[in-house]
Amino acid sequence: MAHTIRSDLIVPEVLADAIAGEFAGMKALYGSGAAFVTAQGWPDARGGDRIKIPYFATIGEYEDLDSDEDDGSGDLPALTPAKLSMTSETATVAHSGKAVEITEWARIAAMYADPYAEMARQLRVGLERLADAKLLAAASTTTLTHSIYQEDGSGTPSWADVLEARFKWGDEQDDIALIVMHSDVALRLLKELDGNNRPIWDNVLRSGQIPAEILGIPVKISDRATKKADYAETGSSATGYETLLIKRNALAFWFSGGQPEVQTDKDILTDSVVAAIHVYYVAHRYSRLAGTTKTGVVKFIHN
């Protein structure tokens, strides 16, 4: 078991308060709005539990009626009653956590430091990173895909291909919150030239800033975006990438019980305290969004 040395100071009672304060401002998936985040989960949930996510089914389009006159049958045109029903998806609750051991000697020796805020900050960032990783994994499960991957490595993305991926939504392209791409992919798009052999992102390059958006959609460059060799799993050595286009609130991250609770225990033999935090959560991709017929994530697969 690892031991915190004299450069750290942890008082468990104060630590619990600091953690709660830091977690209050937590945002997932880079604060883009692509994911709905809430601590209002299921207080009794445990890892492996299956939970239901309800939806209202659509009642369908309006009906057209014939002339409001008797057609000779004795019946006036009438609407066909539709049934308002609910459907549901299911998700599995996951369990993650982090523990830190603090010796009494370290607690007393580091009076000049402010470890409460630092530990709270690291645990907050750790939860954000956990949420991001799980949400990106959930987004990657989408069945709405556009692929130009080639086993010879020639499936290099272009502006036109990003546009093709976007149009997988057809006429349901409203409220796209984010594009997540690997830095390798962003570099290649930055190097793309127009018909006059000039960089398409000429103004961005001259300003010294990384690209802010593509096709009006905010861009996040993240090496957490999937990159792997032998994407097609057929013996090819070509590298495959997944670039994700995500609508607002297409994903959700729930963690239960309000603010995560810091639990402590004391070892009287070593005069140390172990502080641990457990988080029960669900990272979910909605199968469709309100007012649409498609899921809110498009996966663009390419070299």
CORJOLIN-V652425 format. One line per field, one symbol per residue. ss: DSSP state (2 for helix, 1 for strand, 0 for the rest). psi: psi as a letter, one per 30 degrees, with the letter a starting at -180 (. if undefined). A space follows every 10 residues. Layout:
BEGIN
ss->???
psi->???
END
This chain:
BEGIN
ss->0001000000 0222222222 2220000022 2000111100 0000000001 1111110000 0000000000 0000000000 0000011111 1101111111 1112222220 0000222222 2222222222 2222222220 0000111000 0000000022 2222222220 0000011111 1022222222 0010000010 0222222000 0011001111 1000001110 0000000011 1111111000 1111100000 0111111000 0111111111 1111100000 0000001111 110
psi->kkkkaffljk jeeeeeeeee eeffgkklhg gfffkkkkgi bjfgklkfkk lkjlkklkfl llkklakhlk gfffklkklj klkjlkllll lkklkllkkk kkleeeeefh fflifeeeee eeeeeeeeee eeeeeeeeef fkfjlkkgkk fggfhkllee eeeeeegffb ghgkhkekkk lleeeeeeee fklafghkke heeeeffgkl kelkhgkkkk jkgfkkkklh efhgfkgkkk ljkkkklkgf lkjkklgbkk kkklkkjfef hlkkkkkkkk lkjkkkfllk glfllgkkjj kl.
END
